[in-house]
Amino acid sequence: MKNGLYEVRHRHGLDWPYVTAAVAYRDSGGAAADARVVLGHVAPVPWRVDAAGEALSGAAISADTAAKAGEAATVGATPLSRNAYKAALVKTAVKRAALTAAGLPLEG
């Protein structure tokens, strides 16, 4: 099982992260299988994002597939009036968590 976690925090703060993303999957011949993506700090409880896991499953993890998973993680999101900025943070956190899980360098 491969897994990765990425947290978006205030640069100098010791408080809670703005967003966290966890990615886990089985490596099946170089492709992700049974991928799971869970977000933290975007809802009252950890939030599993099936669409993001589906975007990773069956594909080799790369910067492109990781970015697609980040995009999928925000489809249908309904942010509150003062936390709409979290949608952009979710995209980045999911992408970087997927790249971390695959052992690839983080980018953008």
Helices and strands as residue ranges (DSSP letters): E 2-8, E 19-28, E 31-40, E 47-48, H 50-56, H 63-74, H 86-102
